[in-house]
Each structure stands twice: as structure tokens, then as C-alpha cells.
Amino acid sequence: MFKTEWNKLVHENGMIFILFAIALIPAIYCWLYLSSMWDTYGKMDNIPVAVVNHDLSYHYRGKEIHIGKNLVSSLNKSDSLNYHDVSSHIADAGLKNGKYYMIVTIPSNFSSNATSLLGRNPKQLHIYYHISSGRNFIVSKMTAGAANAVEIKISDQVTKMYTQVLLSTISKVSKGMQTASIGNNTLATGTSRLEIGANKTIVGSHQLQSGIMSMQSSLPGNSQTIPIKKGLVGLANGATKIDTALSSEIMGLTALNKGNIFVASKLTAGAQQLSRITDKSKNASYLASPVKATTTDDAKVPNNGTGMAPFAIAIGLFVGGIAVGTMYDAYTPGKKPNSFLTWWSAKMLIVGSVGLTQATILYFIMTRVIDLTAKSNINLFLLLIVGSLTFLSIIFCLRILLGGFGTWLITIILVLQLSASSGLYPIQLTSHFASSLTPFLPMTYLIDGLRHAISLGGSIGTDLYVMFFVILLTQMLILIKFFISVRTNKFSFMNSVALKDKVKNNG
């Protein structure tokens, strides 16, 4: 029995090769799927982001401040994202058509606000982020992390600037204090001189009193002339000493006055330097968090399920198509057909009815059970129908034209579409092989259309045209196959009795 089965397998139109190809499917799946997204976070520098810089430079403490320009330069050198310095018009258009995943806008008062954080009316630096989560939900989460990195870069610049300002102010105050110390020494010197002058004044006063007393004691008698002269001389010497002492006092007072003025001026300058630094809680708060970010989302996605819905819907429709293709024979007629058009119409009417049914049921589940909210329910339903018919057309075309090999190829196409249709990650984060296949995969256009219908809004015309073309092409190939089969009469068919027996046996 074992030998018979193996001999049959070897001689049965290459069935052994088909089984071997099927055995390769898990390996091919893992290879294509995992390799396409092996290092997505390591390729963040491929995600395009627009930077719009409106910042005007600002003069502050004798220096020109241009934080916006410095930020753009820093971002261009970074490897966090692929930043492009563009105009606001180009940025807006790029975000709308998917060229950019985020816009970073730096306002005109960015630098001027940065210089106000120590003043009486501090203002935070305001930066604006503009995203479209509906374009790719996962990328919107990635860019949110990059936005935090941008704010850190700005904070570092501001902190560095204000550290320099504070250190410079402290240095100037320190110099003022040193100068005040010198002035204080001058005051001390002037005081000493005053004390010396005062002492000299006292001595002179004593000498003058002695001279006067000498004159008084020598007044009687004729012998008064000589003592009077000596007394007058001691009067004279005392007066000179008093004049000298008074002059010294005046000099001391002058020096003291100058010292007072000098010290006062230096202390006033230091006070002015310190008065420019405001210590209100608002200043401290803004210094701690100098950047305020505002994020605008053109296509906000309320939850993870909504963001993943386009990819999940596309996979569901293709897997459903595979199930239909496996269970239903869309080639073998129930009786000998008289016309290839009649044969084709009968078969495809059934296939189309199943496609319409599964699309309708899926729409009901998504909108009524899961509560998916779409921008346009009409576009959503239309895309479900067209997507279902597209996948069914591809699946039955390959099965009818290639038989067992077509079934194997359908599985490979599914794997390729899982890895290269931008369902999870954008093409910028996938492998080169996967990204090169993206434009040629029908699931790419269904997912893009579903994103517009659910989150982005806007036209789905291009996506519908591509899927209509795929339907037309595959149906034309099926028609040609039916035409050739009828003309050459090379096909088998079942009569009603044989069909009943087959159904009974399968049951």
C-alpha cells in the first residue's frame, strides 16, 4: 500500500513537486514577512517629516539669538527622522498626499520668547506639530516619540543660554562686590586719616593753650618782652599745626565722600544686574519646561482598532476569497456549455454573489457590531465590494489557469501582500525588496482606499480604478480560458446524475 501511494505520487503530473512547494510555504512566509520588517525602528531616519521655520532672530544682551535656525540645523544632522526644511505650502501639500508624515512648525516669536524666561512677563516657546494619524497609525506613534526628542533639543538650547546668562550675571555681581571691597578699604583709609587729623588738632590745641598761659604768666614787670615773644612764637606754631590738622581732616572727608559714592555706584550696578532676574514661580516653571507643544491631527484615530481596521479588512477579504476558491469549482461545468459566455456568466455570477454577500456581512459587523466610525460609509461599503471582487477574481483566475500551482501561488501572493502592502508599516520602514513590490500589489490600493474612507476622507478614485483594472484583466484571462476550452472541447463536465453522486459522496 505504501509503495503504491508513493508510485502514484511520483507519476501523478508532478504532484510531488506541488507538495514540496506547499511544504516551503511556512519558510517563505516567515522569510518574506519578517525580513520586510526586521529592523523597522532602525530605519526611522527614512520617515519623511517637514520642518517649517518662521522664527526671526532676536538681539539679547548684545548677542543675536536664533533658536529656530539652530534647531533646524540640529534636526538635519540627527538620525531620528528624515527632516526636510520646506515652506508651509509644500509641507501642507506633502502631509495631505502622504509625502510627509508630520509637519514641525516653528513660529516667528520663537527666539524672542526664549529671552523672556527671566523677565517679569515670561513666555514659553511654542512649537506646533501637524500629523495625520489615519495615514498610518503606527507611524503616528513613532513620530510622537520623535516630537518629544525635538522638545528636548529645544530645552537643551534654552537651558544652555540661560545658564550662560546667569553665570555672566553672577560674575558681574562678583566683580561689583570686589570693587565695593576696594572702596570699603578706601573708606577705612579716610577714616584713619580723619583720626590722625583729629589727634593733631588736639595736640595743636594743647600747645596753643600752653602758649597763652605762658603769655599770661609773664605779663607783670619790665622783663615781659622776652616771654611775650616766646609765647607769641608758641602761638604761631600751634596755629600752624591746627591748620595742618584741619587740612588733613578736609582731605579725609573728601576721600570718605568719594569712597561712599564709589561703593554706592558699584552696589547699585550689582543690584540692577540681579533685578533683571525675576524669581516668580512662573519663571521657575517655564525654565523647567520652556517648550509648549500643540499637536494638530487632521485624521485623528480614536483607538488602535480603527487604525488597524484597513489592514485587517483587507486580510479578511483575501482569506475569505481563498476559502471560496478552495470550496467552489468555478471551472468545471454541470453540463456541456454551448457558449463560453454563458459558461463564464453562470460561474462568475455565483462567485460575484458570494463576494457581495461577504462584503455586506463584513460591513454590518464593522459598523454595527464593532462600531467602526468612518468618514464615509458609502465609500467604505463600495470598497468592501470592489475589494472582495478583486481578490476573488485574482484567486479564481490563478486556480482556473494554473490549477494546483495557482493555488500555491495564491498563498505566496497573500504572504507578499502581508509584508509589502503598507498595511502595518510604511514602505520607508520595510526592506527594499518589499517596498519595490508595493505598487504592484492590489491589497496596497484597497488598504489606501479604506484609510481614506475610514479616517482620512478625500477621494478614493485612484484606488478604485486600479482594482477595477485588476478585475477586468483577470476576468478577461478567465474568459479567454473558457473560450479556448469551448473551441478545443478540452474540458470535462458533470451531468446532473454525476453531480448528485459527487455531492453525495463528498457529504
VOVEX-245773 format. One record per atom (N, C-alpha, C): x, y, z; residue in one letter. Coordinates in steps of 0.05 Angstrom, whole numbers, plus 5000, padded with zeros to 4 digits. Atoms other than C-alpha are relative to their C-alpha. Example, Ala and Ser with C-alpha at 12.3 -4.5 7.8 and 13.67 -1.06 7.14 Angstrom:
<recs>
501849765000A
524649105156A
501850245000A
498449764999S
527349795143S
498550225014S
</recs>
This chain:
<recs>
501749765000M
500050005000M
501750255000M
498249774999F
505650485018F
501450044974F
498649985026K
509450324954K
498250104978K
501949915021T
503250424912T
499450305002T
500649724997E
501751104941E
502350184991E
497749855008W
508851344931W
500450004970W
499750025029N
509051084859N
497950184986N
502149845011K
502451434845K
500850305002K
499249724995L
505252084875L
502150094980L
497849945018V
511452054831V
498950044971V
500950005028H
507551934766H
497550184996H
502549845002E
501652404780E
500650294994E
499749725011N
503353024739N
501450195019N
498449834983G
508653294785G
498950075027G
501349944975M
504453254848M
502150015023M
498050004979I
510753114889I
501350275002I
498849735000F
513553794868F
498050205012F
502049824988I
506954124887I
500049985030I
499950044971L
507253814956L
502550125012L
497549884990F
514454024964F
499850315001F
500449715000A
512554734944A
498350095023A
501849934977I
506954734996I
501649985026I
498350024975A
512054505048A
501850245004A
498349764998L
516055125032L
498550255010L
501549764994I
510355595048I
500650125028I
499349874974P
511855685124P
502750154999P
497449875002A
519055835108A
499950264984A
500349765017I
517256315052I
498650225015I
501549804984Y
512156655097Y
501750145020Y
498349884979C
517056765154C
502150174987C
497849855014W
522556985106W
499050274990W
501049755012L
518357495068L
498850195020L
501449834981Y
514257745126Y
501950135020Y
498249894979L
519657815179L
502250174988L
497849855012S
525158055132S
499050284991S
501049755008S
520658615108S
499850215022S
500249824977M
520058905178M
502049925022M
498050104981W
526358625211W
501150215018W
498849794984D
529059285235D
498650274994D
501649765007T
523459805227T
500950245016T
499349774984Y
525560235286Y
502950094995Y
497349925008G
532660235260G
500050164974G
500249855025K
530160575197K
498250255003K
501649764995M
526561155230M
501050244984M
499049775015D
531161635193D
499150004971D
501250005027N
527461435129N
497150125000N
502649884999I
520861725154I
500150304994I
499849725007P
519962395119P
498250195017P
501449804983V
518062995163V
500750284990V
499549735009A
517263715141A
500550195023A
499449804979V
520264285182V
499650284987V
500649735009V
517464985172V
501050205021V
498749824981N
521765525205N
499250294994N
500849725003H
518466215213H
501550185020H
498749864978D
523066425271D
501750234990D
498449765006L
526167125269L
502150035022L
497949974980S
532867245302S
499550245018S
500649804979Y
532867675365Y
502650085014Y
497649904986H
538268115397H
499550015030H
500450024971Y
539167975470Y
502850025014Y
497549964985R
544768235516R
502450014981R
497849965018G
549068425457G
500549764981G
499650235018K
548267755422K
497549954983K
502350065017E
543867515365E
499149715005E
501150264994I
539366945385I
498349904977I
501650125022H
536566485331H
499749705006H
500450274991I
534065855365I
498749834978I
501350155022G
529665655306G
502049904980G
497950085020K
535565645258K
501749785012K
498350204988N
539765255307N
498549735002N
501650244998L
534064755317L
499949854973L
500150125027V
533264635242V
502649874993V
497350125005S
540764525236S
500449755015S
499750244983S
540664035294S
498349774989S
501850215011L
534763655264L
501149884975L
498950095025N
538063605196N
502449815005N
497750174994K
544163285229K
499249755015K
500950234984S
540062795271S
499249774983S
500950245015D
538162095251D
497449895012D
502550094988S
531562065289S
497949974978S
501950005022L
527362235227L
501350134976L
498949885024N
528462465156N
498750284997N
501149724999Y
527363225165Y
500650154974Y
499849845024H
526163685105H
499250285007H
500549714995D
526664445112D
498650114976D
501649915023V
520964685067V
498150225009V
501949794995S
515765225061S
497449885011S
502550104988S
508965175095S
498149894978S
501750095022H
505465085027H
500849724992H
499050265008I
509864495007I
499449805023I
500550184977A
509164195077A
497149915001A
502950074998D
501564225077D
499249814978D
500650175023A
501163915008A
501249725004A
498750254995G
506063375028G
498649835021G
501450154980L
502263185090L
497349894989L
502650095012K
495763135050K
500349774981K
499750225019N
498562684996N
501749775010N
498450224988G
502762255042G
503050024996G
497149975004K
509662525023K
501350045027K
499049964973Y
510662745095Y
498149895021Y
501750114979Y
508162415159Y
499550195023Y
500349804979M
508863025204M
501250264991M
499049745004I
509963775200I
500850125027I
499149864976V
514164135253V
500250304992V
500149725006T
512664885252T
501250165023T
498749824980I
517065395289I
499050284995I
501249745004P
513366065299P
502150225000P
498249785004S
516466745286S
501150125026S
499249894974N
516866945360N
501549805017N
498750214985F
520766325380F
502450095016F
497649914986S
527366655396S
499450225020S
500649784982S
524367285427S
498749895025S
501250114976N
520166865474N
502149865017N
497950144985A
526466475493A
501550195018A
498549804984T
529567115520T
498450125023T
501749874980S
523767275566S
499749845025S
500650184978L
524166705615L
501050095027L
499149894975L
527967105668L
498750275006L
501249744996G
523867735659G
497450005015G
502549984985R
517467985690R
497649884986R
502250125016N
513067715633N
501149764984N
498850235014P
515967025616P
497949874981P
501750135020K
513266665555K
501449744991K
498950265009Q
514165935536Q
500450004970Q
499650035029L
516865735469L
497949814989L
502250165011H
511065475428H
500949874974H
499450145024I
512264935376I
497549844992I
502450125010Y
506964625332Y
500649754983Y
499850245015Y
506263915306Y
497449954985Y
502350055017H
501563735249H
500349724989H
499850285008I
500262995237I
497349914987I
502450125011S
495162545203S
500149705007S
499850284989S
494361905244S
498749804981S
501450195018G
489661595193G
501749914977G
498250085022R
495361565142R
501449745008R
498850254989N
498961045185N
500150035030N
500349974971F
497160935257F
502649945015F
497550074986I
503760615277I
502150224997I
498249785004V
507861175246V
499350245017V
500849784983S
503761685284S
501149975029S
498950054973K
506061355349K
503150045000K
497149975002M
513261345325M
500850304999M
499349725002T
513262085307T
499450155026T
500549874974A
510262255375A
502549985017A
497550034985G
516661975406G
502150194990G
498049815011A
520862385358A
499450295007A
500849734992A
516863005376A
501150075028A
498949964974N
519062915448N
503050064999N
497149955004A
526262885424A
500550284991A
499749735009V
525263545388V
499850205023V
500449824977E
522763875452E
502449995018E
497650024984I
528863615489I
502250164988I
497949855013K
533463915437K
499650305005K
500549724995I
530064595446I
500650075029I
499549954971S
530264545522S
503050025006S
497150004995D
537664395519D
501250274991D
499049745010Q
538865025477Q
499350225019Q
500949794981V
534765465524V
501549985026V
498650034975T
537965175586T
502950094998T
497349915004K
544865285558K
500250314999K
499949715003M
543266005540M
499650145027M
500649874975Y
540366175608Y
502149935021Y
497750064982T
546065825645T
502250204995T
497949805006Q
550866285608Q
499250285011Q
501049744990V
546466895626V
500350025030V
499850004970L
546166705700L
502950015009L
497149994992L
553666565704L
501250274994L
499049745006S
555167215669S
499150215020S
501149824980T
550567595717T
501449975027T
498650064974I
553767265778I
502850114999I
497249905003S
560667435750S
500150305003S
500149714998K
558768165742K
499550105028K
500549924972V
555868205812V
502449955017V
497650064984S
562067875840S
502150224996S
498149785005K
566468405806K
499150255014K
501149764986G
561968945834G
500649995030G
499450044972M
562868655903M
503050045006M
497149964997Q
570468645894Q
500750305000Q
499549715002T
570369375873T
499050135025T
501149894975A
565969535933A
501949955023A
498150074979S
571069185977S
502450204999S
497849805002I
576569645949I
499150275010I
501149744990G
572070245962G
499850005030G
500250024971N
571069996032N
502750055013N
497349954989N
578569986043N
500750304998N
499649715002T
578770696017T
498650155023T
501449884978L
573570886068L
501549965027L
498450054976A
577770566122A
502450185002A
497649825001T
583870966100T
499250285007T
501049724995G
579871616100G
499350035030G
500749994971T
577371456170T
502550035017T
497549984985S
584471346194S
501250274999S
498849735003R
586671996165R
498550205016R
501649824983L
580972346200L
500849985029L
499150044972E
583172036266E
502750145005E
497349874997I
590372266255I
499750315001I
500449705000G
587972976237G
498850095026G
501349924975A
583572986298A
502050015023A
497950004979N
589472786342N
501850244998N
498349765003K
593773326312K
498650255008K
501649774991T
588273826324T
500150035030T
500050004970I
588073626397I
502750095010I
497349924992V
595673696403V
500550304996V
499749715006G
595674376369G
498450175020G
501649854981S
590174596414S
501350025027S
498550004975H
594174396475H
502350195000H
497749825003Q
600274766450Q
499150295000Q
501049725001L
596175386437L
499350095028L
500749934972Q
593475366508Q
502450055017Q
497549964985S
600475296535S
501350274993S
498849745009G
602875896495G
498550235013G
501649794988I
597176316521I
500550035029I
499449994971M
598576116592M
502750125006M
497349894997S
605876286583S
500050304998S
500249725004M
604076966558M
498750135025M
501449894976Q
599377086617Q
501950015024Q
498350004977S
604676896668S
502350194999S
497649825003S
609977356640S
499250294996S
500949725004L
605777996635L
501250205020L
499049804981P
608078356701P
502950054997P
497249924999G
614578736705G
501050084972G
498749915025N
619379016653N
501249784984N
498850235013S
622078356638S
498149834983S
502150155015Q
615778156599Q
500649974970Q
499650005030T
618578276529T
500849734990T
499050265010I
622377636522I
498049785003I
502150214998P
616977166549P
497750044981P
502249955019I
611777516507I
500749904972I
499150095027K
615877386445K
500049704998K
500050305001K
616876656463K
497149894999K
502850095000G
609476586477G
498750044973G
501249955026L
607576906412L
500949804980L
498950215019V
612176426375V
498549755004V
501550254995G
608675826411G
497150054991G
502749975013L
602276166389L
500149954970L
499550025030A
604176176319A
500449704992A
499550295008N
606875446319N
497549835004N
502550154995G
600375186349G
498050054978G
502049945022A
596175546296A
500749864975A
499150145024T
600475246241T
499249715001T
500750284996K
599474556269K
497049954997K
503050035002I
591974676275I
499250024971I
500749975029D
591674906202D
500749744985D
499250255013T
595474276181T
498049785006T
502050204991A
590773836221A
497450044986A
502549945013L
584674176193L
500049924970L
499850085028S
587274086122S
499949704996S
500150305001S
588373346136S
497249905003S
502850094995E
581273286162E
498350044975E
501649945024I
578473616100I
500649804978I
499350205019M
582473136056M
498749735007M
501350254991G
579872556096G
497149994994G
502849995006L
572772786090L
499449974970L
500350025030T
573572866014T
500349714991T
499550285007A
576472166008A
497749825009A
502350154990L
570871896051L
497650034983L
502349955017N
565572216008N
500349864973N
499650145026K
568671955944K
499749705004K
500350284995G
569071265974G
497149925003G
502850054998N
561771295993N
498649994973N
501249985027I
559771495923I
500849754983I
499050225016F
564170955891F
498749735008F
501250244990V
561570395935V
497149984993V
502949995006A
554370615925A
499549944971A
500450055029S
555170615849S
500449714993S
499550285006K
558069915847K
497849825011K
502250164989L
552869635893L
497450044985L
502349955017T
547469965851T
500149844974T
499750165025A
550269645788A
499549715004A
500550284993G
550268965821G
497049955004G
502950034994A
543169075845A
498450004974A
501449995026Q
541069255774Q
500249744985Q
499650265013Q
544168615747Q
498149795012Q
501650204987L
540468205798L
497050054997L
502949935003S
533868585789S
498949904974S
500950105026R
533568335717R
499049715002R
500850284996I
532667625744I
497649995018I
502450014984T
525567515767T
499749725011T
500150274987D
524466945817D
497249915006D
502850094996K
516966845809K
499849714993K
500450285005S
514266145808S
499549944970S
500550035029K
512166245735K
502649994985K
497450015013N
519266385715N
501449735005N
498850264994A
521665765751A
498749784984A
501550205015S
516265355718S
500849994971S
499449985029Y
517865605648Y
502949924995Y
497250085003L
525365505659L
500249695001L
500050294997A
523964785680A
498849874975A
501350105024S
519364675619S
499650234980S
500249775017P
520965205568P
498449974974P
501350055026V
517364875509V
497249915004V
502850095000K
509864815499K
499449914972K
500650115027A
507664365442A
497049984996A
502850035009T
501064375405T
499949824976T
500250205021T
499263775362T
497350024987T
502550005015T
494063815307T
499949754983T
500250255015D
491563165277D
497750024980D
502149975021D
487863225211D
498249754998D
501650255002A
485562495214A
500449845025A
499650124974K
485262315287K
498749725000K
501050284997V
484561565300V
499349965029V
500850024972P
480561445364P
501249775016P
498950234986N
483560765380N
501649834982N
498350185015N
488160215358N
498449844979N
501650165019G
482559815326G
499350154974G
500649835024T
480660385279T
502450034983T
497649975015G
487860475260G
500849754985G
499350265013M
488759735244M
497949904982M
502350115015A
481959645210A
500649974970A
499550045029P
484259765137P
501649744995P
498350245004F
489659225143F
498449745007F
501650244992A
485058735180A
497849944980A
502250045020I
479358835130I
501249874974I
498850105025A
483958715070A
500949705004A
499250284996I
486758075101I
497549825002I
502550154998G
479757835119G
498849944973G
501250045026L
477257925048L
501749814983L
498350185016F
483257565017F
499849715011F
500350264988V
482856985066V
497349884993V
502750095007G
475356945053G
500049914971G
499850085028G
476956924978G
501349734996G
498650265002I
481756344988I
498149785008I
501950204992A
476455965025A
497949944979A
501950045022V
471456074969V
501349854977V
498650135022G
476555874917G
500649715006G
499450284993T
478155234955T
497549834999T
502550154997M
470855024965M
498449994974M
501849995023Y
467755224899Y
501749974974Y
498850055026D
469754964830D
498850194980D
501149805019A
468955564784A
500749944971A
499350065028Y
471355194722Y
498349774989Y
501450245011T
468054504714T
497050064998T
502949945003P
461054604684P
498349765007P
501850214993G
455054204705G
499149844975G
500550135025K
453754034632K
501650134978K
498349895021K
457054154566K
498950284992K
500949745006P
456654904553P
499850054970P
500349935028N
454055174487N
501650254993N
498749755005S
457555844495S
501950055024S
498149944979F
463656054533F
499050245017F
501149774985L
460056704553L
497949915020L
502050104981T
454256314583T
501349855023T
498550154980W
459155854619W
501350195020W
498749804983W
463156444645W
498050165018W
502049844986S
456956844665S
498849845023S
501250164979A
453956264704A
501949965024A
498150044979K
460356134743K
500650265015K
499349754987M
462156854756M
497750145015M
502449894985L
455057034778L
500049885028L
499950124973I
455856544835I
502350115016I
497749884986V
462756794852V
499550295009V
500749724994G
460357514849G
498050025023G
502050004979S
454357354893S
501249955027S
498650064975V
458857054946V
501750245009V
498449764993G
463457654942G
498350235011G
501849804991L
457658134950L
498949945028L
501050084975T
454957735008T
502050035023T
498049984979Q
461457705047Q
500750305005Q
499549724997A
462558455035A
497850135017A
502349894985T
455558615062T
500149925029T
499950104973I
456358175123I
502350145015I
497749864988L
463258485137L
499350295007L
500749724995Y
460459185131Y
498150025024Y
501950004977F
454859025180F
501549955026F
498550064976I
459758725230I
501750245008I
498249784994M
464559305225M
498650255011M
501449754993T
459459865231T
497949975022T
502150044980R
454159555276R
500949855025R
499150164977V
457759055320V
502650125012V
497549884990I
464859345326I
499850305004I
500549714998D
462160055320D
502350174987D
498049855015L
467360285269L
498750254989L
501049755011T
466261025253T
501650084976T
498649935024A
468061205182A
499450284991A
500549745012K
468761865146K
497849984979K
502050045020S
464461585090S
499249715000S
500950285001N
460260955099N
499549904972N
500550085027I
458460955026I
502649914987I
497550085011N
465760945005N
501149745013N
499250254986L
467160405058L
498649764988L
501550225011F
461659955031F
500849944971F
499250035028L
463760074959L
502749874999L
497350125000L
470959894975L
499949715008L
500250284991L
468959265011L
499049824977L
501050155022I
465059034950I
502249974978I
498050005022V
470459224899V
502449835009V
497850154991G
475958944943G
499549705001G
500850285000S
472258284952S
500149884972S
500150095028L
471058214877L
502849994988L
497250005010T
478358394863T
501549755009T
498550234989F
481157854908F
498849744989F
501250245012L
476157334883L
500849964971L
499250025029S
477857494811S
502949904998S
497250095001I
485357404825I
500249715007I
499850284990I
484356754863I
498949814980I
501250195020F
479756424812F
501550014974F
498449985025C
483956674754C
502449815002C
497750164997L
490156334782L
499349705002L
500850284997R
486455694801R
499149894973R
501050105025I
482955634733I
502349984979I
497850015020L
489255794692L
502249825007L
497650154992L
494555444734L
499549765017L
500650234984G
490954924774G
501350005027G
498850034974G
494754664835G
502250205005G
497949794997F
500655134822F
498850275005F
501449744995G
495755714820G
499250025029G
500750004971T
493355514890T
502450075017T
497549944985W
500455524915W
500850294997W
499249735006L
501756194881L
498250205015L
501949824985I
495556494915I
501150045029I
499049984973T
498656334983T
502550195001T
497749825002I
505156674962I
499250294997I
500949735004I
501457284939I
498950125026I
501049914974L
497957325006L
502350085018L
497749944983V
504657305042V
501350264991V
498849755011L
507457844996L
498350245008L
501749784994Q
501458285009Q
500050065030Q
499849954971L
502058195085L
502550165006L
497449874993S
509258435083S
500650254984S
499149785017A
509358945027A
497750194991A
502249835009S
502559285022S
499650255018S
500149774982S
504059825075S
497649995019S
502350034981G
498659535120G
500850085028G
499149934973L
502759595184L
501950234999L
497949805001Y
508959985168Y
500250134972Y
499749885026P
510160485112P
502449884985P
497950125016I
514760295055I
502750105008I
497449894992Q
520260735084Q
501349835022Q
498950164978L
521060245142L
500349704992L
499850285008T
520759595102T
502549954984T
497750065016S
526059235063S
499850104972S
500049905028H
528059454993H
498349824982H
501650195016F
525058824964F
497050045003F
502849974994A
518458924998A
498950274989A
500949745009S
517959664982S
499950024969S
500150005029S
519459534908S
497549864989S
502550155009L
513359064905L
497550155007L
502449874990T
508559534940T
498150114978T
501849895020P
505859894878P
498649794983P
501150205018F
504259234843F
498149815015F
501850184984L
500058914899L
497350135003L
502749894998P
492459004896P
499250085029P
500749934973M
491959004972M
501050275008M
499049734995T
496059644973T
497950214995T
502049805008Y
490460014938Y
497449975017Y
502350044982L
484959704980L
500550135027L
499349884974I
488459905044I
500050304999I
499949715003D
489760605019D
497150114998D
502849915003G
482460684998G
498549985027G
501450034974L
479960415065L
501050225020L
499049794982R
484460915102R
498650274994R
501449755007H
481261485063H
497049985009H
502850024994A
474261215074A
499550015031A
500450024971I
475261095149I
501050255015I
498849794984S
479961645173S
500850254985S
498949775014L
482962095120L
498050174986L
501849855017G
477062285078G
501350034973G
498949955026G
478162515007G
499349794980G
500750175023S
477962154940S
501249735003S
499050285002I
478661404931I
500049914971I
500250065029G
478361454855G
502349844990G
497650145010T
485461224841T
500049715009T
500050274989D
484760614886D
497849834986D
502150155014L
478160414853L
500849944971L
499250045028Y
480960504783Y
502049764998Y
498050225000V
486860034799V
498649735004V
501450254995M
482259504828M
498249924978M
501750065023F
477359554771F
501749894977F
498250105021F
483259454723F
500849715005F
499250284993V
485458824761V
497649814995V
502350175004I
478358554759I
499649954970I
500350025029L
477858694684L
502149824988L
497850165011L
484658384669L
499649705007L
500350284992T
483457744709T
497649874988T
502550115012Q
476357654682Q
500449954970Q
499450045028M
478957744611M
501649744996M
498450255001L
484057184624L
498349765004L
501950224996I
478556734651I
498349964976I
501650025025L
474256884590L
501649874978L
498350135021I
480056704544I
500349705006I
499850294993K
480956044582K
497449864993K
502550135007F
473555884575F
499649994970F
500349995029F
473656084502F
501649784987F
498350205012I
479555634486I
498949725007I
501050274991S
476455054526S
497649924982S
502350065017V
469955104486V
500849944971V
499250045027R
473455164419R
501549734996R
498550255003T
478054574432T
498649765013T
501550224987N
472954174472N
501749845019N
498250144981K
478454014522K
499250085028K
500849964972F
474754024587F
498149775007F
501950204990S
470753534630S
497750145012S
502449884988F
463753664654F
498549785014F
501650194985M
458853324700M
497150024992M
502949995003N
451853134683N
498750015027N
501449964975S
446553214734S
500249765019S
499850244983V
446952494758V
502749985013V
497350024989A
454452504765A
500550225021A
499749784981L
454053174800L
498749925027L
501350084976K
449052894850K
501649795015K
498450204988D
453452284862D
502550125014D
497649884988K
459552724875K
499350155025K
500849854977V
455753164923V
499349805023V
500650214980K
453152534958K
502449885013K
497550124989N
460052234964N
501550195017N
498649804984N
463052884989N
498650045027N
501449964975G
457552935040G
500549775020G
</recs>
